[in-house]
């Protein structure tokens, strides 16, 4: 399989290099990105191909060809952009240029039809009829604020003003895969359109939990979307989109390294109900526009884990959450003369989270994690727990709110373009907590081994509560200089420097550890954690220095984007498992990290038959300063962020004279690695390549596609971690295949 994978990779690379020279016909009209969406690009240019930043645009044809249904599907297509597919739908860890986040605040923002999603736990949902995706790399904090220090994902869905008719998609494949979506777009009257979209998916799974006898990665879910677009006159446009999604996932197919098996005894699952509604209003004042983006979001979810992932009764975690969020963005954008453009805005949000996160200690966990430690210290007076299990209860309320004002000016002087932006961002995050534990144990007198006796019975009653809060005030500037090259096709070079920012917060999962240590403290073993010290973490800040170029040549047939970057990051938020046999994860601040690297992406469309895409990203990310109190990690690679990402795709469309209209062949490959799994850099996933392909047959309003992924059945890990001293990993999906039918009973407006 390794040899086959290498041979297939070589064939694809040779094809990408040689075949373009064989075709010399008219240019494909999809080389440039056209602004056809009714309400789009509120803060940025409608065409990002020559905007002075690093971006990747994926349009509907490529989205369907690659089977992209959600943000995880865009992983590796953009250089240095990686979203590992592991855990459950709650897990949306995004890594860009060496920075990322496994839990809590994201480093990459997500906007769907201009509406910002505030919680990355709600990033992973299927979205039918995506018109285009934009993956922007580098800090976007000046215009978008919190948690966009690594970049931004913009997703735009099909508008009923641009398309009328019905669309159907049905898919089946390996692992009992079933997906279906149905949508209808209509004009109620000129300028007023409405669309209804529904989808359902079921996946039977590929990885079996040996103990419970079912597929650990089985899932099902669906969504409904209602979109209204109204343009009462040439000046005013109004868009409103409402989503409702359901997700039911077993999830967490973590394999124990020593046995090579998924084998744990308590059920793991993630369930989520979510709702979001976004209203965008845009009014053209003549020389300037005024836009308002208002959203309301709600998440109701439940994550339950067998946290030891072994066939033993250690402990389980349940995290139930209800979260409401409101956002309001007001944006004014205009120009003075032909050389000066400006943008100004104000943003505010409020988010309130109520969470219950009890940890249930069971028999084996009580013995190993508490009783054994206690009896090692005092064997003459050993203890025994009075019950088979007990609960460490934790309830939280977390109100968070923030306000910001921002401005960007752009001045054009001949071929030169100068841009300066700034943002003042204030945020306050609060935490009200209540923790409790009620249990008991018996102390035995074993000083006379022949006559052991009960010495005492001890009751543990812990009932703690309190409130914490943190406030953050950040000034976020960005400056860019670009130069339009004297070429026949539009091309430019640019340099930029900008500040990135990711807000701080609280480690709610650590409260069970605090309680555990309180219990140990009552036994005379000392308290290990202090709430004020272990629960809070500080904001992550960075300076990003970038130089790049957008080169278009061969009459628009070839578009090349290149970028070099250097990131100096302070207080990078790193997710770790605390030392020893503890129950939670903790976000801590590394002192300082450094990332540098390069990116290149090439798009070549020599004629209407051939299309070539290739991208490569390299990142060298290391800790410059990071001492966790036990070990110095200075000079070590930052874990979980890949060193290399690679994507290459080749598409050939062949018109047919009879029977069918067109047959399209596609071959692609994705490469990722190496990835380190710990701060010590003792474990890693080497670089690997996944090969995919498809054959698409189109006849009038219907297309049928046969597709395959990981065609060489490459074995690789997408995630690995250590818990209670044991190492676990999630394997990547093996070879998969499927059949997709799409029907299009409508037409786009010209």
Number of C-alpha atoms within 10 A of each C-alpha: 11 13 9 13 19 14 12 19 20 12 12 17 17 11 14 19 11 9 13 16 9 8 13 9 12 13 19 17 13 13 18 14 15 11 12 15 18 17 21 18 16 20 17 12 12 15 13 19 23 22 17 23 27 27 22 21 19 20 16 16 13 14 19 16 18 21 14 19 17 17 21 19 16 22 22 24 26 28 28 28 25 26 20 20 19 24 21 24 23 23 21 24 24 25 24 25 30 27 28 26 22 19 19 19 23 27 27 29 28 24 18 17 24 22 24 22 19 22 19 23 21 22 20 17 20 20 23 25 21 22 17 19 22 19 24 24 23 27 30 25 30 29 27 21 26 27 27 26 31 28 27 23 21 21 23 20 18 21 26 27 24 18 19 21 16 18 20 20 20 18 18 18 17 16 18 14 20 19 19 19 21 19 20 18 24 20 19 11 9 10 15 18 22 22 23 18 21 20 21 19 19 19 20 17 20 17 23 17 20 15 14 15 9 15 20 26 24 24 22 18 20 21 22 20 20 16 22 21 23 23 19 12 9 9 12 16 20 19 22 19 22 18 18 16 22 18 23 20 23 24 27 26 28 27 22 21 15 9 8 11 19 26 22 23 18 21 16 23 23 24 22 21 19 20 19 20 19 23 20 23 18 22 17 16 12 9 10 15 18 19 21 19 22 20 22 21 23 20 20 18 22 21 20 21 21 22 20 24 26 20 15 16 22 25 23 22 23 20 18 19 18 17 19 18 21 19 22 19 22 18 21 20 22 18 17 11 8 8 12 16 17 18 22 20 20 19 20 18 19 18 20 18 18 17 22 19 23 23 25 19 22 18 16 16 21 20 19 13 19 20 19 16 13 20 15 10 12 13 14 16 19 20 25 18 19 14 12 13 17 19 18 22 20 24 19 20 19 21 19 20 18 19 19 23 20 23 20 21 18 18 18 16 10 9 11 15 18 17 19 19 21 21 23 17 23 19 20 18 20 18 20 15 19 16 20 18 21 13 17 15 16 16 17 18 17 16 13 9 9 7 8 13 14 13 14 13 14 16 13 15 12 16 12 12 13 10 12 15 15 16 15 14 14 19 16 23 21 22 19 19 19 23 19 18 16 10 11 11 16 17 20 22 22 22 19 21 21 24 25 31 27 24 25 25 23 23 19 23 20 23 26 25 21 23 23 21 20 21 20 19 13 13 17 12 15 12 16 13 17 11 13 10 8 18 20 21 21 18 19 23 21 23 22 22 19 23 21 22 25 25 22 24 15 13 13 20 21 18 23 19 24 20 20 18 20 20 25 19 24 20 21 26 29 20 19 16 18 17 10 10 16 18 25 20 17 21 28 20 21 22 18 20 25 23 21 19 20 21 23 22 24 18 20 24 25 25 16 16 17 21 22 23 19 23 24 22 26 21 23 18 25 21 23 22 18 21 14 12 6 7 10 15 19 18 14 19 26 28 24 28 29 29 24 26 27 26 23 24 25 21 21 16 17 15 13 13 8 8 8 14 15 17 18 18 18 19 20 22 24 22 19 24 19 17 23 23 22 20 21 15 14 8 14 17 18 14 15 20 23 24 25 21 21 21 19 19 19 20 15 11 13 16 19 19 20 17 22 19 20 21 20 19 18 18 16 18 17 19 21 22 16 17 19 16 13 14 14 23 23 22 18 17 19 17 17 17 19 18 19 20 18 20 18 15 14 15 13 11 10 6
